[in-house]
């Protein structure tokens, strides 16, 4: 695996949209869309300077939307099964095409994507795109599939059966699709007969407004009527999805973020990932997954390189920040993972989650340091940030379909204010940011570059110091958390403070840590990597390690033996 990937997620439709007067719920003509060509070498260089190793281009594959591209041979989508004017990037309409919204010259949209891949590689960063295997748009039709590609999904299905081994979809025979949302009337109505099952495992013709009614569930060989599994011979859906993966790998894509991976059978992943890696051994697979009990099998059987650690570390850090949970709970997170930790992908934000600075989460960006430092430095696995996070983007607007919910919309044509000011119409400029935004971006840059610069972080051992500090009178285990990272001659003592006040604390160091990590007690030269402070420090199990931890802050002491 790549040593500690640092991933920057950006949504091209939003990222380079410089419209500063967007209308909530506005059309493409009103609000505009960011373009792939606008992600220039200058912008990519600025992203790289933050310590980024991979860029995840979200929503680049063609999906259902309300804009009309019929002049370019693209069949229009019925707006009644599109969420928002721009549509969900997870309602894929053509797995072999680039979304026309993000192309400057629509007939050249694939060439524009290929050029972006080359520009990203030229900045020594790798490219990740979404693979959405569980569901597609209700009307799937590929007008861009290459010669020799399999038939469209559903083209050869037996629609009289709920389940058939080589059907690509599940059907509710003899029933009209009738969700609890407006499907229109007359010639404008959306008509689907028989109804297909909906993407979130809703196997009726009547999904609710809260279901993924704009998507249809794909059939990987599980008969959800009786629970039986039919994987031999290889199902047709498996073959079609493998072809799609190999197609994009052939375009130079370096990795796939696999949407809702746990809703697709483990057996498929085991088969498909091994097949792709046989031809492209360096490609990485990242699973969006929400069940810790599945982690081991999706890594060791399925073959995933990284998994979202959402329900473990992310949820814990959020609870500490917003619900007054104890910082000591972080110990449970690494203990739960064991040797799976190098396969984790940590984050504080992504397109599904509320922005850290939003009123629905922390409410302010300047208290992010302890969560950021823990997520980035606790292990050797991947770290991800979401474009605008490094500027404190609060997502405090109601863009249209998604409303004011603390998230940056994925359904609407929109522009992100903080990114718009920083990107400066293609000429990134810190001068357009406020002092606090510049300071925050500098913090992210320092923390993320440390992940690459410090071997103790990107491949070192971890040692939790909490068990010898629970009864320490100068250390509050409910607001502070501390640990060591070590590799070779490099040792880091990391301590974070979720509290509202600076603390002067004496951190106990157990003798076991010195024996386990092969450390020699003594006087060490210390450099605090976030502030640049230097001091000789006594580093021994006999004497506590003294340090100030700022309010809502952290220290990362790099310790070098003086003899």
C-alpha distance (Angstrom), angle and dihedral (degrees) to the residues before:
residue distance angle dihedral
X1 . . .
X2 3.80 . .
X3 3.82 110.5 .
X4 3.81 106.4 -100.6
X5 3.81 104.8 -34.4
X6 3.80 114.3 -142.5
X7 3.80 104.9 -154.0
X8 3.80 127.3 -160.0
X9 3.79 111.6 -160.2
X10 3.78 114.3 -154.8
X11 3.78 131.0 171.0
X12 3.84 106.7 -144.9
X13 3.81 93.6 -155.8
X14 3.81 88.5 62.6
X15 3.79 103.5 22.3
X16 3.81 101.1 72.4
X17 3.78 98.3 25.8
X18 3.81 103.3 120.8
X19 3.81 97.4 -178.1
X20 3.82 106.3 131.4
X21 3.81 96.4 -171.8
X22 3.80 104.8 54.9
X23 3.79 117.7 167.1
X24 3.83 117.1 -134.8
X25 3.78 107.0 -106.2
X26 3.79 89.9 7.7
X27 3.77 126.3 163.4
X28 3.78 126.8 -114.2
X29 3.81 88.7 -98.7
X30 3.80 91.2 53.1
X31 3.80 101.5 40.8
X32 3.78 105.5 21.0
X33 3.79 128.4 -150.3
X34 3.77 136.6 -106.6
X35 3.79 116.2 -107.7
X36 3.79 134.3 -138.8
X37 3.80 91.2 -131.0
X38 3.79 89.5 57.8
X39 3.81 90.7 64.3
X40 3.78 90.6 88.7
X41 3.81 131.8 -176.2
X42 3.81 88.0 -102.0
X43 3.81 91.5 56.2
X44 3.81 92.5 44.3
X45 3.80 90.2 50.4
X46 3.81 89.8 53.3
X47 3.81 89.8 50.7
X48 3.80 91.1 48.1
X49 3.81 90.8 52.5
X50 3.81 89.7 65.4
X51 3.80 89.7 66.2
X52 3.81 95.1 -95.8
X53 3.80 117.7 158.8
X54 3.83 100.8 174.1
X55 3.81 133.4 32.5
X56 3.79 117.2 -152.0
X57 3.79 106.9 -153.4
X58 3.78 101.9 -156.6
X59 3.78 122.0 -155.2
X60 3.80 99.6 9.0
X61 3.82 96.4 132.7
X62 3.79 115.3 86.0
X63 3.78 113.0 -90.4
X64 3.80 136.5 174.0
X65 3.81 115.9 -76.2
X66 3.78 140.7 155.4
X67 3.79 97.4 -112.4
X68 3.79 115.2 104.9
X69 3.80 115.6 -123.3
X70 3.80 96.6 159.6
X71 3.82 89.2 122.8
X72 3.79 86.3 69.2
X73 3.78 95.8 49.4
X74 3.82 94.5 -96.8
X75 3.79 113.9 134.4
X76 3.83 110.7 -124.3
X77 3.81 118.8 -116.1
X78 3.76 123.0 -125.4
X79 3.83 105.1 -110.5
X80 3.80 91.8 -142.3
X81 3.83 89.8 72.6
X82 3.80 95.9 42.0
X83 3.78 121.4 89.9
X84 3.79 108.8 -137.0
X85 3.77 125.8 -15.3
X86 3.81 93.1 -74.1
X87 3.80 97.0 41.0
X88 3.76 132.4 -141.1
X89 3.81 116.5 -59.3
X90 3.81 85.0 -143.0
X91 3.81 93.6 63.8
X92 3.80 94.4 80.6
X93 3.79 115.2 -161.4
X94 3.81 100.2 177.6
X95 3.80 120.2 15.8
X96 3.80 91.2 -163.6
X97 3.78 99.4 54.1
X98 3.79 142.4 72.1
X99 3.79 117.8 -120.4
X100 3.81 108.9 -99.5
X101 3.81 92.8 -141.5
X102 3.81 90.4 73.8
X103 3.82 97.7 46.0
X104 3.79 123.9 95.0
X105 3.80 92.0 -158.9
X106 3.79 105.7 29.6
X107 3.83 98.1 -156.1
X108 3.83 87.6 54.5
X109 3.79 96.2 47.8
X110 3.81 95.4 119.7
X111 3.79 91.6 48.1
X112 3.81 89.0 50.9
X113 3.80 90.2 53.7
X114 3.80 92.0 47.4
X115 3.80 89.3 51.3
X116 3.81 90.1 51.3
X117 3.79 90.0 52.9
X118 3.81 89.1 53.0
X119 3.82 92.4 47.5
X120 3.79 90.9 50.2
X121 3.80 92.0 49.2
X122 3.81 89.7 47.8
X123 3.81 87.5 61.4
X124 3.82 88.6 52.1
X125 3.78 93.6 -110.0
X126 3.78 126.9 124.0
X127 3.80 129.1 -127.9
X128 3.80 126.9 -121.1
X129 3.80 124.2 -177.1
X130 3.79 133.6 179.5
X131 3.77 122.5 -91.3
X132 3.81 107.9 -163.5
X133 3.80 105.4 -167.3
X134 3.80 104.3 158.5
X135 3.80 101.8 62.7
X136 3.79 145.5 0.4
X137 3.79 137.1 -158.8
X138 3.79 113.8 -67.4
X139 3.79 89.2 -109.4
X140 3.80 109.3 44.7
X141 3.78 118.3 -176.1
X142 3.79 127.7 155.5
X143 3.78 116.5 -151.2
X144 3.81 92.6 165.9
X145 3.79 105.1 49.5
X146 3.80 111.7 134.3
X147 3.77 124.6 -113.9
X148 3.78 110.2 -77.9
X149 3.81 94.4 24.7
X150 3.82 117.8 137.7
X151 3.78 120.8 -96.6
X152 3.79 118.1 -81.2
X153 3.77 117.9 -78.3
X154 3.79 108.9 -84.7
X155 3.79 95.0 11.7
X156 3.80 93.5 119.7
X157 3.82 99.8 29.2
X158 3.79 124.1 135.1
X159 3.79 97.8 -128.1
X160 3.80 93.4 -170.6
X161 3.82 91.0 74.9
X162 3.77 131.7 70.3
X163 3.80 88.8 -146.1
X164 3.76 133.7 13.4
X165 3.79 124.7 166.7
X166 3.81 95.4 -118.1
X167 3.78 98.6 32.9
X168 3.80 112.1 115.0
X169 3.81 93.7 -152.1
X170 3.81 138.3 38.7
X171 3.79 115.4 -119.9
X172 3.77 134.4 -156.8
X173 3.83 97.5 -145.5
X174 3.78 120.0 -134.5
X175 3.82 93.2 4.8
X176 3.79 129.1 112.5
X177 3.80 117.1 -132.3
X178 3.81 103.0 -105.2
X179 3.81 114.4 166.2
X180 3.78 121.3 177.6
X181 3.80 91.1 -100.4
X182 3.79 130.6 83.6
X183 3.82 111.1 -78.6
X184 3.81 93.3 -179.5
X185 3.78 131.0 -120.0
X186 3.77 136.3 -100.1
X187 3.79 119.6 -6.1
X188 3.82 92.0 -11.5
X189 3.80 94.7 56.1
X190 3.78 122.1 112.9
X191 3.80 108.2 -124.9
X192 3.78 123.3 -170.8
X193 3.78 118.5 172.8
X194 2.89 123.1 -158.8
X195 3.77 94.9 22.9
X196 3.77 119.4 -121.6
X197 3.79 121.6 -137.5
X198 3.81 114.1 -97.6
X199 3.79 123.6 -110.4
X200 3.80 99.3 -108.5
X201 3.82 91.5 62.6
X202 3.78 93.2 -88.2
X203 3.80 102.1 152.9
X204 3.79 99.2 -172.9
X205 3.78 134.8 85.4
X206 3.81 90.0 -119.7
X207 3.84 111.3 67.3
X208 3.78 117.2 171.0
X209 3.78 129.5 -121.9
X210 3.82 87.3 -98.0
X211 3.81 93.0 56.1
X212 3.79 123.6 86.9
X213 3.79 88.4 -100.0
X214 3.82 92.1 160.2
X215 3.82 90.6 65.9
X216 3.80 137.7 64.2
X217 3.81 122.3 -141.5
X218 3.82 117.7 -117.7
X219 3.80 122.2 -133.2
X220 3.82 116.2 -126.4
X221 3.79 95.5 173.0
X222 3.80 103.4 -75.2
X223 3.77 116.0 125.0
X224 3.80 101.4 -147.8
X225 3.80 88.9 -169.8
X226 3.80 93.5 72.0
X227 3.82 102.8 4.2
X228 3.81 95.3 -114.7
X229 3.80 120.7 146.0
X230 3.79 122.9 -137.8
X231 3.79 111.2 -172.1
X232 3.82 100.2 141.5
X233 2.93 119.4 108.3
X234 3.81 95.2 28.7
X235 3.83 107.0 -91.9
X236 3.79 118.9 -113.7
X237 3.82 91.9 -117.7
X238 3.81 90.4 58.3
X239 3.79 91.6 54.6
X240 3.79 93.2 48.2
X241 3.79 93.0 48.9
X242 3.80 92.6 48.5
X243 3.79 89.2 53.2
X244 3.82 89.6 52.5
X245 3.81 92.9 50.2
X246 3.80 92.5 49.1
X247 3.81 90.4 46.8
X248 3.81 92.7 58.2
X249 3.78 93.7 39.6
X250 3.78 85.7 56.4
X251 3.82 88.5 56.6
X252 3.80 89.7 63.3
X253 3.80 97.8 -97.8
X254 3.82 109.5 157.0
X255 3.79 100.0 -159.9
X256 3.78 148.0 3.5
X257 3.77 128.0 -132.6
X258 3.80 99.7 -151.1
X259 3.78 112.1 -145.3
X260 3.82 116.8 -133.2
X261 3.81 90.3 -13.3
X262 3.80 93.5 175.7
X263 3.83 90.5 63.6
X264 3.81 89.3 65.1
X265 3.83 119.8 72.0
X266 3.79 116.6 -92.4
X267 3.80 89.0 -132.0
X268 3.79 90.6 63.9
X269 3.80 92.4 53.3
X270 3.79 92.4 47.7
X271 3.81 89.6 53.1
X272 3.82 100.2 38.6
X273 3.81 99.7 42.3
X274 3.79 91.9 49.9
X275 3.82 90.1 49.0
X276 3.81 93.3 50.4
X277 3.80 93.7 44.6
X278 3.79 90.5 50.8
X279 3.82 86.4 67.3
X280 3.81 99.5 27.4
X281 3.82 107.0 29.2
X282 3.82 96.1 175.2
X283 3.80 96.8 53.0
X284 3.80 115.4 112.7
X285 3.79 130.6 -143.1
X286 3.80 121.7 -152.1
X287 3.81 119.9 -167.2
X288 3.77 124.4 -148.2
X289 3.79 97.3 -146.7
X290 3.79 134.3 160.0
X291 3.80 106.7 -168.7
X292 3.81 120.7 80.4
X293 3.79 89.1 -161.7
X294 3.82 89.0 66.0
X295 3.80 96.5 49.0
X296 3.80 97.6 92.1
X297 3.79 95.9 48.8
X298 3.80 94.9 45.2
X299 3.80 89.6 52.3
X300 3.80 103.1 38.4
X301 3.80 100.0 29.7
X302 3.79 104.3 22.2
X303 3.79 93.4 43.9
X304 3.81 100.5 -130.3
X305 3.78 117.1 160.9
X306 3.81 95.9 -154.3
X307 3.80 137.7 13.5
X308 3.78 130.7 -160.9
X309 3.80 106.6 -104.7
X310 3.78 91.6 -154.6
X311 3.80 103.1 131.9
X312 3.79 92.4 44.0
X313 3.81 117.4 37.4
X314 3.82 100.0 8.6
X315 3.80 94.3 51.5
X316 3.80 91.2 44.1
X317 3.81 94.0 52.0
X318 3.77 90.7 46.5
X319 3.81 91.8 51.0
X320 3.81 90.9 49.9
X321 3.80 90.2 50.4
X322 3.80 99.4 42.8
X323 3.81 109.8 18.7
X324 3.81 102.9 39.4
X325 3.80 93.2 -112.7
X326 3.78 116.4 163.3
X327 3.80 119.5 -90.8
X328 3.80 86.0 -138.2
X329 3.82 87.3 76.7
X330 3.80 88.4 77.5
X331 3.80 87.0 76.1
X332 3.81 88.6 63.8
X333 3.81 89.4 55.9
X334 3.80 97.7 60.9
X335 3.79 92.4 37.1
X336 3.79 89.8 55.0
X337 3.80 90.9 52.9
X338 3.79 102.9 44.9
X339 3.80 110.8 166.0
X340 3.82 90.9 -4.2
X341 3.81 91.2 75.9
X342 3.85 96.3 94.9
X343 3.81 87.0 61.2
X344 3.80 95.9 56.2
X345 3.80 125.6 108.6
X346 3.81 110.8 -153.4
X347 3.79 125.8 -160.9
X348 3.78 143.5 158.3
X349 3.80 95.5 -156.2
X350 3.78 141.6 21.9
X351 3.79 135.2 152.0
X352 3.82 92.2 -80.2
X353 3.79 96.6 49.8
X354 3.76 132.5 70.2
X355 3.79 115.7 -99.8
X356 3.80 113.9 -97.6
X357 3.81 91.4 -126.1
X358 3.81 94.0 46.2
X359 3.80 120.7 112.0
X360 3.80 86.9 -113.3
X361 3.83 93.6 61.5
X362 3.80 126.2 23.1
X363 3.79 94.8 -23.2
X364 3.80 92.3 -142.5
X365 3.81 132.9 54.0
X366 3.81 98.7 -143.4
X367 3.82 94.7 75.9
X368 3.81 94.5 60.7
X369 3.81 98.4 97.3
X370 3.83 100.6 93.7
X371 3.80 93.7 46.0
X372 3.80 92.2 44.0
X373 3.79 94.3 48.8
X374 3.80 93.7 47.8
X375 3.81 94.1 46.3
X376 3.81 92.5 47.3
X377 3.81 101.2 40.7
X378 3.80 109.1 28.1
X379 3.80 93.3 87.5
X380 3.78 147.8 6.4
X381 3.81 94.8 -106.4
X382 3.79 126.4 103.3
X383 3.81 127.4 -66.9
X384 3.79 125.1 -153.1
X385 3.78 135.2 -168.5
X386 3.80 128.5 -173.1
X387 3.80 119.4 -126.5
X388 3.80 108.6 -92.6
X389 3.79 93.9 23.7
X390 3.79 89.7 99.7
X391 3.82 88.5 57.5
X392 3.79 96.5 47.1
X393 3.81 95.6 -107.9
X394 3.85 105.0 -171.5
X395 3.83 98.6 -166.4
X396 3.78 86.3 -141.7
X397 3.78 96.6 158.2
X398 3.79 139.4 90.9
X399 3.78 103.5 -124.8
X400 3.77 98.6 178.6
X401 3.78 126.2 -90.4
X402 3.79 95.7 26.6
X403 3.79 96.3 46.0
X404 3.78 124.8 -159.6
X405 3.80 100.7 -36.6
X406 3.80 104.6 134.3
X407 3.79 92.6 -100.1
X408 3.77 129.6 106.4
X409 3.79 104.7 -114.6
X410 3.79 121.4 -107.1
X411 3.82 93.0 -177.5
X412 3.81 102.6 57.2
X413 3.78 141.0 62.9
X414 3.78 101.6 -110.0
X415 3.77 147.5 140.7
X416 3.81 128.0 -128.6
X417 3.83 111.2 -130.4
X418 3.81 99.4 -150.3
X419 3.80 93.3 46.2
X420 3.79 91.5 44.6
X421 3.80 91.5 56.8
X422 3.81 94.3 44.5
X423 3.82 95.3 45.4
X424 3.80 90.1 49.8
X425 3.82 94.9 -160.3
X426 3.79 91.8 -51.5
X427 3.79 99.4 -36.6
X428 3.81 105.4 93.2
X429 3.78 109.4 -139.8
X430 3.78 127.8 -179.4
X431 3.82 88.3 -165.0
X432 3.80 89.4 75.8
X433 3.79 91.9 59.8
X434 3.79 127.6 85.5
X435 3.79 118.7 -110.5
X436 3.80 91.0 -103.6
X437 3.81 91.7 50.1
X438 3.79 91.7 51.1
X439 3.80 90.8 48.5
X440 3.78 91.3 49.7
X441 3.80 93.3 49.5
X442 3.80 88.8 48.7
X443 3.81 89.7 52.4
X444 3.80 91.6 51.8
X445 3.79 90.4 47.6
X446 3.81 92.6 51.2
X447 3.80 94.1 47.5
X448 3.80 96.3 43.2
X449 3.80 95.3 45.4
X450 3.81 89.1 51.2
X451 3.80 87.1 60.6
X452 3.79 88.4 64.2
X453 3.81 99.0 33.6
X454 3.79 99.5 48.6
X455 3.82 117.9 67.9
X456 3.80 89.1 -164.3
X457 3.82 88.1 65.3
X458 3.79 102.5 38.4
X459 3.81 98.5 41.4
X460 3.79 108.8 0.1
X461 3.79 134.6 113.1
X462 3.79 124.0 -94.7
X463 3.80 126.1 -135.7
X464 3.80 121.4 -176.6
X465 3.81 113.6 -141.7
X466 3.78 97.2 -171.7
X467 3.81 98.2 96.8
X468 3.82 91.7 66.1
X469 3.80 94.1 43.7
X470 3.81 103.9 50.8
X471 3.81 91.5 97.4
X472 3.79 95.4 33.1
X473 3.84 105.7 126.9
X474 3.83 92.3 -149.3
X475 3.80 94.3 49.2
X476 3.80 125.8 68.1
X477 3.84 107.5 -155.6
X478 3.80 90.7 -166.1
X479 3.80 92.9 61.1
X480 3.81 103.1 22.7
X481 3.79 132.7 56.1
X482 3.80 128.3 -173.5
X483 3.79 139.8 -178.0
X484 3.80 144.7 153.5
X485 3.80 129.1 -115.0
X486 3.81 116.9 -164.3
X487 3.79 139.1 179.6
X488 3.80 127.2 162.3
X489 3.78 106.9 -44.6
X490 3.81 93.6 -16.5
X491 3.80 120.1 99.6
X492 3.80 126.2 175.7
X493 3.78 125.6 -168.9
X494 3.78 108.2 -159.4
X495 3.79 124.6 -170.8
X496 3.80 129.0 170.7
X497 3.77 132.2 -166.4
X498 3.81 121.8 -151.6
X499 3.81 90.2 178.9
X500 3.80 130.3 106.1
X501 3.82 95.6 -120.4
X502 3.78 136.4 58.9
X503 3.79 112.0 -104.3
X504 3.78 131.2 -153.0
X505 3.76 103.5 -153.7
X506 3.78 138.2 175.2
X507 3.80 107.3 -143.6
X508 3.79 115.8 -152.0
X509 3.80 115.7 -131.4
X510 3.83 116.4 -155.8
X511 3.78 121.7 -137.1
X512 3.80 87.9 -128.9
X513 3.82 90.4 66.0
X514 3.80 90.9 57.8
X515 3.79 92.4 48.6
X516 3.78 95.4 43.3
X517 3.82 95.0 47.2
X518 3.80 96.2 36.0
X519 3.81 94.2 -117.8
X520 3.79 125.6 160.0
X521 3.81 117.3 -139.4
X522 3.78 114.5 -123.2
X523 3.78 147.4 92.0
X524 3.79 111.4 -38.0
X525 3.77 131.4 -170.5
X526 3.79 105.5 -118.1
X527 3.79 129.4 -157.3
X528 3.78 119.0 -177.7
X529 3.79 102.2 -141.2
X530 3.82 98.9 -154.4
X531 3.81 98.7 49.3
X532 3.80 101.4 22.6
X533 3.81 92.0 -125.2
X534 3.81 114.7 153.6
X535 3.79 129.9 -159.5
X536 3.78 139.8 148.5
X537 3.79 106.6 -105.5
X538 3.76 132.3 -162.6
X539 3.79 105.4 -126.1
X540 3.77 109.1 -173.7
X541 3.82 140.2 116.6
X542 3.80 87.8 -118.9
X543 3.80 96.3 62.1
X544 3.83 127.7 41.1
X545 3.80 117.2 -117.6
X546 3.80 107.9 -111.7
X547 3.80 120.8 -147.0
X548 3.79 142.6 144.7
X549 3.80 114.8 -123.6
X550 3.82 112.7 -162.4
X551 3.78 121.0 -128.7
X552 3.80 109.0 -84.8
X553 3.77 85.6 1.3
X554 3.76 146.1 106.0
X555 3.78 143.7 -141.9
X556 3.79 127.0 -144.3
X557 3.78 107.9 -168.9
X558 3.78 114.7 -166.2
X559 3.80 108.0 -155.9
X560 3.79 123.5 -157.1
X561 3.79 122.7 -177.3
X562 3.82 111.6 -114.2
X563 3.83 96.0 -150.8
